Amino acid sequence: MLRPYPGMAPWLTTVVTLVDAAGRKPIQDLDLDGIAANRAAVYPRGRLAQRVLGAIDPSVTITTAVADGRGGTRIPLRLYRSGRSGPGAPVIFFYHGGGWVQGNVLNYDPLCADLAAGVGAFVVSVDYRLAPEHKAPAAAHDCIDATRWLLARAEQYAVDASRVAVSGDSAGGNLAAVVTKAFRDAGADGIRAQALIYPAVDCTLASPSIDEHASAPILTRAGIHAFLGHYLDGSGVDPRDPIVSPLFGDLRDLPPALIQTADLDPIRDDGLRYAAALASAGIPVRVTNFQGAPHGFASLAGAYRGGEAHRRELVGFLTAALSAARAGVGG
């Protein structure tokens, strides 16, 4: 049964209704077995699925590696290289969404392959540990450690460690923002850009849009509370700690940012507030709020009418930032 949502186009309403009803219970109704099943689910790759989710660029080669993390942790990586990302290519690290609880790197193949082909970059998708088995800040530590591990092997992977960008959606946008702050705090200056797609940056849940879109498709207020409970409850981490809420703490001297938000998303205002906070700290920031879009629209790029514009802006921003770094422009 279709569940119309104000401001959403009929075709997109049909798609998100099917996504919501695809045999997956809401996160708040799942036990550990249900969560594990959701994590393992891989999107179909047929022609209709490609129309909705996007196709994997055939010019991109996908391989894997495993990074070493703190405490003996082993962190799987999924690597994307196109014909344009030869020796000395810039690097884009991507951190997937899923509320720090769900999601997997395979379902981001279309997006990561687009970045590899469109930007001419070597793309690294980090398969970080997930809650509730691994509480905060395990996910953040894995993303920081995997990023450092690969950049320390820049010669082995034939990449330019001085031209690096980070990106991610939702919880992955949170992790990308956390990584940029960790690198700044360590005095490392290789990260030249951060591209955050509807990022969750405030674990105190103070954004007004959470109540405005409490019953939105794809992500609801109840779902947000459940995801955050899995990630934070029992972790001993304060919700205002920048390791989980990058909105807080010092935002100076961070790389330029692109922030893309979804207008019908309960965490829309997280992204808008973060953009305003970065700008107040003197960071160049570009923010685009995509009208009629639900949370998760970047994974439904073929179904959402603004999907092409989202992808074009994302690729253009990263290309410009990494090209400027090669030319020695900016910080």
N, C-alpha and C positions, 0 to 999 in steps of 0.2 A: 504494500500500500504506500503510495507516494505521500511524503510528508512535506508539503510546501513550506518554504521558509521565506519570510519577507525580504525582498531584494535579490533573491537568487533566481537565475534564469531557469526555465522549465527543463531544458536538456540537462543542465548541471544538477538540478533537483533530482532528476531520474537517476543520474549516475551516483550521487552521494547516498541516495536511498538504497540503491543496490549495494554500495560499499558498506553502509551501516548494517544491512541485513544479510551480509555474506556469511552467515553462520558463525559470526563471532560475537560473543556476549560482550557487553560493556566491561571495561576493566574493573569496575567496582564489584562486578558479579563473578569474577574469575578467581579460581584457586591456582596454586602453582602449576598444576598440570595444564590448566587452560591457558595460562600465560605462556608456558613452554610451547604449546601448540600454536599460539598466535605468532610467537617469535619464528617458528620454523616455517610458517606459511610463505610460499613464494608466489608472487603474482604470475598469472598466466602470460604467455608470450605470443599468443596467437594474433591474427590480424585485427580482430575487434579490440583486444586488449591493448595493442599498440596504438590504436586510434585514441584510446582513452589515456593510457599511461605514457605513451611515447615509445618510440623504437630505440633500440641500441644501435648507435652509429657503427656501421660495419667496418669503418676504417680504424676502429680502436681495438687494440689488443689488450686483453684482460688477463692478469696473472695474480699470484698471491705471494705473500711473505709473512714472516712472523717477527714481531719486534720484542725486545726484552724490556720489561717494566720493573719498577721497584718491587722488592720482596720476592724476586723470582717469577713475577707474573709474565706470562706469554700472551702477547696481544696480536691476533690475526689482522692482517692488512690485505686489502683488495686494491690492486694497482692497475691504472689505466694509462696507456700510452698510444697516442695517435701518430700518424706519419709526420705530423708537424712538430711533435714533441721529441726531437732528437737530442743529441748531446748538448748540454748546457741549457736545457729547458727549465722554465720556472716550475715551481711545485705548488699545487693546491691541495691542502688537507681538507677532507670532508668528513663531518661527523653526523651520522644519521639521527633522525628523530625517532619518537616512540615513547616519550615520557620517562626516559631513563630506565624503562621497564621492558618495552617491546621494540619492534623494529629489527631489521637485519640489513647487512650491506648489499645482499643480492637484489633487493627491491629498489635500490638506488642506482642500478646499472644504467638506465637511460639518462638520468641526470648527470652522473659522473662522466659517462662517455661523452655527453654533450660538452661538458667543460673541457675535457681533454682535447676534443676535436676543435671546438670553437675558440678556445684560448691558445691552443698549442702548448698545453701544459702537461706535466706528469701529475696525475691525480692519485691521491692516496686516501682511501676510505678506511677509517679506523673502526674495527669491530671490538669496541670497548665492552667491559663487563657491565652487567645489568642488575638492577634491583628487582626483587627484594633480597636475592641471595647476596648481592654485593651492594651495600649501602653507600651513600655519599661519604667521602668524596672519591670512591673507587673509579667511577666513570671519568671524572675530571683528571685524576692521576693517570689513568691509562691514556687519555688523549694527549696530555702533556708529554708523557714518557715516550709514546709512539712517535710523536712529532719530533722530539729531540733525537730519538734513535735513528730515524731515517735521515735526518739532516746531517747527523754525524757521519753518515755513509754516502754523502753527496757524490763523491767520486765514483763509488761503486755503482750507484744508480744513474750516473751521468746527468745530474741535475745541478742547478745553480742555487746554492743554499742562501744566497743573498737576495733572491727574488721568490718570496714565499707569500702565499695568501691562505687564509683559513675561511671555511664556509660550513654551514650546517643549517638544518631546519628544525624549528621547535626546540626540543631538548638539545638537539645538535647545534642549534644557534647559540644556546646557553653555553655549551661546551666550547664552541669556537671563540666566544667572547672571553671565557675563562682562560683559554690557552693564550690569547693575545696579552692578557694581563700578566700571566706567569712569565712569558718571554720578556716583556718589558721589565718586570721586577728583577729578572735575572741579568738584565743588561744586554740581552740579545736583540739585535735590530733587523733580523732578516725578514720578519713578517711585515709586508708592505701594505696589506689590505685585509679587511674582514668583511665578508658578505654574509649577512645574517638574514635568514628567511623565517618570518614570523617567530622570532626568538622568545623563549621564556626566560626572563632575566630577573624576576622578582618573586622569590619563593615565599614572601609574606602575603602574596595574593592581594595586593592593594590596588590592582588596576580596575577601574570602573567597568570595563568591557566584560569582565568575568560575570558580573550580574546582568549586564545588558544582553549578553548572548549566552545565558545560562543553559538554554536548551538547544543550542545550535547543532547542526549536523556535524559529524565526524568527532568533534570534541565538545564536551559539556562541562559545566561547573562541577558536577559530581565526579566526572572522569578526572578533572584536574586535581581535585582533592585526593582521589584514589592514587593517581600516579605519584603525587608528592608524598603521600603517606608511605608508599613503598620505598621511595628514595631516601626520605629523611627520618621517618620515625625509627627511633632506636639508634640513629647514627651518631648522636652527640653533637651534630653540626647545627649551629644557630642558623635559622632561615635567612638572617641578614648577612651571614658570612659571605664575602665575595667569591669564595670557592664554589658556592651554589647559587648566589644571587649577584651576578656581575654588575647590576645596576648600582650597587653600593660600593663604597671605597673610592680610591683615587682613580679618576678616569683620564688624567693628563698623560700626554706623550704616548698615546695609543695610535695605531695606524688608521688611515682614513676608512670610513665605513659606508657600506650600502646596507640599508635595512628595508626589507620588503615585508609588508604586513597585509593581512587579509581582513577586509572590512567587516565580515560577518563572523569573526573569530573571537572567542572569549579572551584570548590573550593578545588581541590586537594592540591594546594600550601598553602592554609591556614593551613592544617594539617602538611605539611612538614615544613613550617616556624615555627609553634608552637613547633614541636619536636626539631628543631634546637635551638630555644630560651630557651626551658626548659633545654636542655643539656648545653647550655652556662651558665645557672644559677646553674648548678651543680645537676640537677635533673636526676635520672636514667630514661631513656626513651628508649622504643623500638618502632620503626616505621616500618610498612609494607605497601608498596604501591602495591595494587593488580592490576596486569596487565590485560588489556582488560575489566576492570570493570567500569560500569557507577555509577554515584551517585545513592544511594538507593540500592546498591547490597545486603546489609545485609538483606533487606526484600524480596529479590529474591534468597535466599540462595540455593534453589533447582535448579534454572535455570542457575546460574553462576558456571562455572567449579571450581572456587576457593572458592565457598561458604562453603564447608566442612572445608577447611583450615582456613578460616576466623573464623568460629565458634570454631574450635579446639584451635586456638591461643587465642581467647577471653576467653574461659573457662579456658584454662591452665594458662594464666596470672593471672586471678582473683583468681583461686584456690591457686596458689603459693603465691601470695601476702597476702591473708587472712590466709593461713596456717602459713606463716612466722610470721604474727602478733600474732597468738595464741602461737607460740613457743617463742615469745619475741625477734624475730630477726628483726633488722632494726628499722626504726622510724615509 
